[in-house]
Amino acid sequence: MSKASVSTLWQRISSHALLWPCVTLLLILLINASLNPGFWMLQWRDGHLYGSLIDILNRAAPLMLVSLGMTLVIATRGIDISVGATIAISASVAALMIGGTLVVNNGVSTQVSRFPMALAIGCALGVALLCGLWNGLLVNAIGLQPIIATLILMVAGRGIAQLLTDGQIITVYYSPFFFFGGGYWLGLPFALFIAVGVYGVLHYLVTRTALGLFIEAIGINPAAARVAGVKERLISLCVYGFCGLTAGMAGIIISSNVKSADGNNAGNLMELDAILAVTLGGTLLTGGKFSLAGSMLGALIIQALTSTIYSIGVPPEINLVVKAAVVFAVMLIQSAEFRRMVRGWVVRPSVGGGAARDAGGTA
């Protein structure tokens, strides 16, 4: 391969939007592996894979789902800081409707759900969808700023979840429900298949239909998109509804994984992690171009970073500070403007020194 071909290939790789997210994720995994000798080890037990990597994938699945919904909202110049509350509401509805009681007939114990599980999950997702549509109506019909509109549900939604659970942790005793967050299929966590499935459908819609172009047009210039015939308000409403729906899915997975619902703590700070994941993946908060794959990588980065912090024994009271510092450093590294600034600092002294030497030589 010629030097020109190598140079062209390197330019394509270095300019790819997913390069820095991939590099960041790889570095975090390598640091984790250096601290944990068995980090890369995978074991097959009880019909599925075990290992640190599998744990990261399993725990990252809810954040992946929320990040996908958040990506589309941010791409349309919006923001949704109520997804954590929506997670709590969805988890509470599912736990209350499923519940589970132990019935003994002729010496045989059977777990019975209060309502059919399909109905409970459908209601939980329906409530989450309504939460998203409510945000969309406030933004598009009433004209509230997205952060204010979603702040209302962020505060009220947490209260609604606590009212539903009466301020208690609702425990679920129905084992089929546990499969969503703790089950495995083909050796991998089932929650991961849910996240990848949603990503696949969404990727098809934004790349094979005009939806992706419409979302980008709205994010770049909403007024121009409206003049061009794009139904900006309808699309934005649907985007907020989808964000609520993905938060509802995450709520079901989280509730299934811990076998309970806590209206006070479920989904706590998930909205911040989702925004971080989206920005780490390369989507700009100013709207326009977006990257679904980047958001998935961003969610993995956040979860891998969390696992690394726990593995090095950082005290719980300062782990958020460490996490924020690392994310800040990663964002600086990914910033093209910051890299140009650093290159300018490095180049200027050498240029100045050379000029001084030339002057001295001339003299």
Secondary structure, 3 states (H helix, E strand, C coil): CCHHHHHHHHHHHHCCCCHHHHHHHHHHHHHHHHHCCCCCCCEEECCEEECHHHHHHHHHHHHHHHHHHHHHHHHCCCCCCCHHHHHHHHHHHHHHHHCCEEEEECCEEEEECCCCHHHHHHHHHHHHHHHHHHHHHHHHHHCCCHHHHHHHHHHHHHHHHHHHHCCCEEECCCHHHHHHHHCEECCEEHHHHHHHHHHHHHHHHHHHCCHHHHHHHHHHCHHHHHHCCCCHHHHHHHHHHHHHHHHHHHHHHHHHHHCEEECCCCCCCHHHHHHHHHHHCCCCCCCCCCCHHHHHHHHHHHHHHHHHHHHCCCCCCCHHHHHHHHHHHHHHHHCHHHHHHHHHHHHHHHHHHHHHHHHHHHC
